[in-house]
């Protein structure tokens, strides 16, 4: 599944110029690390807050991104969203441009509801996320509520564009 999602992310384009928007990719994983490493992308695990769910993955990913040159924002996408619309990142960027300059995060909202794990996050929120985890925050949307953020509307012709397909049986049904 992760290979399919990486392919979807590589197709993220600006519809006004048809230019590719993402240049670097990496994978946050806590299991099957050797398998992910064979894909040729950097792979990192959660180092602390091991029972903190997606926020722990976001924290370790932000730490990885800080070690990279010329990165200011990081796009998050679960590896089980196989039908991600190709304009998702563009819509997140548009929402950030329209928001106040202090906005540090944009997350996807669809007709089916919020998709908080598909988001564009500024690296300078790393310390705030670390503090929130140490204070016991575990729900992604609870942490978002503490930040200047915006919801970006992403439309799709497919009702399952943001469906989480966690098992191969889900993929057969959702494909």
C-alpha positions in Angstrom: 0.0 0.0 0.0 2.8 2.5 0.8 4.2 2.2 -2.7 0.8 3.2 -4.1 0.5 6.2 -1.7 4.0 7.3 -2.6 2.9 7.2 -6.2 -0.1 9.3 -5.4 2.1 11.8 -3.6 4.5 12.0 -6.5 1.5 13.1 -8.6 0.6 16.1 -6.4 0.6 19.0 -8.8 -0.3 22.7 -9.1 -3.2 22.6 -11.5 -2.4 26.1 -12.8 1.1 25.1 -13.9 1.0 21.3 -13.8 4.3 21.4 -11.9 5.1 18.8 -9.3 4.8 20.1 -5.7 6.7 17.5 -3.7 10.4 17.0 -4.0 11.4 14.7 -1.1 9.7 11.7 0.6 10.2 9.8 3.8 8.4 7.1 5.7 7.6 7.0 9.5 7.2 3.4 10.5 7.3 1.4 13.7 7.1 -2.0 12.2 8.4 -3.7 9.0 11.2 -1.1 8.8 13.5 -3.3 6.7 10.7 -3.7 4.2 10.1 0.0 3.9 13.9 0.7 3.6 13.9 -1.4 0.4 11.8 1.3 -1.2 14.8 3.7 -1.3 13.4 6.5 0.9 14.5 7.5 4.4 12.6 5.6 7.1 12.4 6.6 10.8 10.6 5.4 13.9 8.9 7.1 16.8 11.6 7.6 19.5 9.5 8.5 22.5 5.8 8.7 23.4 5.5 5.2 21.9 1.8 5.0 22.9 0.9 8.4 21.5 -0.5 7.3 18.2 -0.3 9.6 15.1 1.1 12.5 17.1 4.2 10.5 18.0 4.7 9.8 14.3 4.2 13.5 13.5 6.8 14.5 16.1 9.4 12.1 14.8 8.7 13.2 11.3 9.1 16.8 12.2 12.4 16.0 13.8 13.5 14.2 10.7 12.5 17.2 8.5 14.5 19.6 10.7 17.6 17.6 9.8 17.0 18.2 6.1 18.1 21.3 4.3 15.6 23.8 2.8 12.5 22.3 4.4 10.0 24.5 6.2 6.7 22.6 5.8 5.9 18.9 5.9 3.0 17.1 4.3 1.5 14.2 6.3 -0.5 11.4 4.7 -1.4 8.0 6.1 0.0 5.2 4.0 -3.5 3.6 3.7 -5.2 6.4 1.8 -5.0 5.0 -1.7 -7.2 7.5 -3.6 -5.7 10.8 -2.6 -6.8 13.5 -5.0 -3.8 14.9 -7.0 -4.8 18.5 -6.0 -4.7 17.9 -2.2 -1.4 19.6 -1.5 -2.3 22.5 -3.8 -5.6 23.0 -1.8 -3.6 22.9 1.5 -1.2 25.5 0.1 -4.1 27.7 -1.1 -5.7 27.6 2.3 -2.4 28.7 4.0 -2.0 31.5 1.5 -5.5 32.8 2.3 -5.0 32.5 6.1 -3.2 34.8 8.4 0.6 34.6 8.2 0.7 33.1 11.7 -1.1 30.0 10.6 1.1 27.0 11.2 -1.0 24.1 9.9 -3.6 23.3 7.2 -5.6 20.1 7.4 -8.1 18.6 4.9 -11.8 18.8 5.2 -14.1 17.0 2.8 -17.9 16.7 2.3 -17.6 13.5 4.5 -15.9 15.4 7.3 -12.4 16.4 8.5 -9.4 14.3 7.5 -7.0 15.6 10.2 -4.1 13.2 9.3 -3.8 14.7 5.8 -2.1 18.0 6.6 0.6 20.4 5.9 2.6 21.4 9.0 5.2 24.1 9.6 8.4 22.7 11.2 8.4 25.4 13.8 5.6 23.7 15.7 7.9 20.8 16.8 8.4 22.2 20.3 4.6 22.8 20.7 3.9 19.2 19.7 6.6 17.8 22.0 5.1 19.9 24.9 1.6 18.7 24.1 2.6 15.1 24.1 4.4 15.5 27.4 1.2 17.2 28.8 -0.8 14.1 27.8 -2.4 15.2 24.5 -3.1 12.2 22.3 -5.9 13.3 19.9 -4.7 15.0 16.8 -7.6 17.5 16.7 -7.0 18.5 20.4 -3.4 19.5 19.4 -4.7 21.3 16.3 -7.0 23.4 18.5 -3.9 24.8 20.3 -2.4 26.0 17.0 -3.2 28.7 14.5 -4.6 26.4 11.8 -7.0 26.3 8.9 -9.1 23.6 7.3 -8.7 23.2 3.5 -11.7 22.0 1.5 -10.6 19.2 -0.8 -13.3 18.0 -3.2 -13.2 14.7 -5.1 -15.3 12.8 -7.5 -14.6 9.6 -5.5 -16.5 9.2 -2.2 -13.7 7.0 -0.9 -10.9 9.5 -1.8 -9.8 9.7 1.9 -10.9 6.2 3.0 -8.5 4.4 5.3 -7.9 1.0 3.8 -6.1 -0.8 6.6 -6.2 -4.4 5.4 -5.9 -6.0 2.0 -9.6 -7.0 2.2 -10.5 -3.3 2.5 -8.4 -2.6 -0.6 -10.3 -5.1 -2.7 -13.6 -3.6 -1.6 -12.4 0.0 -1.9 -10.5 -0.3 -5.1 
